[in-house]
């Protein structure tokens, strides 16, 4: 359109055409249809026409190259993927955001696949995202999680949990502060490297602080002092191909007829084969090996131990 307007202006100034004739000459020259001129061109008009055709040929060649690059070099596919990814982000709700797709972030993602919750990784290294063979179907957002705008794009206001695993403790503190401000109800699990960072993260709003180096050291010590206990916990954690695992059931997930009943009245063992290993009271905290008189009230959590069959039977019998 700009080219046609400039051409029309040129013919009007050089040949004295009216606006309608100027537009006509511009269009037939630009489109190279070969229709007759309004009137024979002057030498200046012929020279202008030559330059006008050359310029338009250049514009046409540039436009064709841009379109072909989008179609044949994958840019169109890239743009379409960006569009679909952003559309998918807007639909996320009660999802889990993991900041950083490094070693800890990827391990966290692997452990959360079975949770049936939607996962979203925020990673600022585009090469790391592009080189990853995404067989697990993870969703990625390219950006710096420290930026509030990126957290907003990730749907932090609608997310249930955010796990921040960045190498920098300062970045993890900043993400915790920002996420808690944007969504006061969100659960925050933060990684810390330095011991004094733990208090800062908790003051910033982190619900849980994980120090991989400390956990790793304790784990290695436990392999010496309590190897059987460690092996047992690994089995329950799903690190081995075992039928047995732990499951937690919140009070609000129970069917109405089982709410506010004692464990004895629920009779979990006889009905399903699963064992109530522990009970988390909203006021007293954890109660291990609870007796039959313990009552499951609002805000409490039942922790079960069982094989796949018994845990499935529990959910069919007791859970909405």
Secondary structure, DSSP 4 states (H G I P E B T S, - for coil): -HHHHHHHHHHHHHH---HHHHHHHHHHHHHT--PPPSSPPPHHHHHHHHHHHHHHHHHHHHHHHHHHHHHHSSHHHHHHHHHHHHHHHHH--S-EEEE--SHHHHHHHHHHGGGT--EEEEES-HHHHHHS--TT--EEEES-TTSHHHHHHTTTTT-SEEEE--S-HHHHHHHHHHHHHH-TT-EEEEE-SSTTHHHHHHHHT-SEEE-HHHHHHHHHHHHHH-HHHHHHHHHHTTSSS-SEEEEEEEGGGB-GGGTT-BHHHHTHHHHHS-EEEEEEETTTEEEET--TT-B--TT-EEEEEEEHHHHHHHHHHHB-
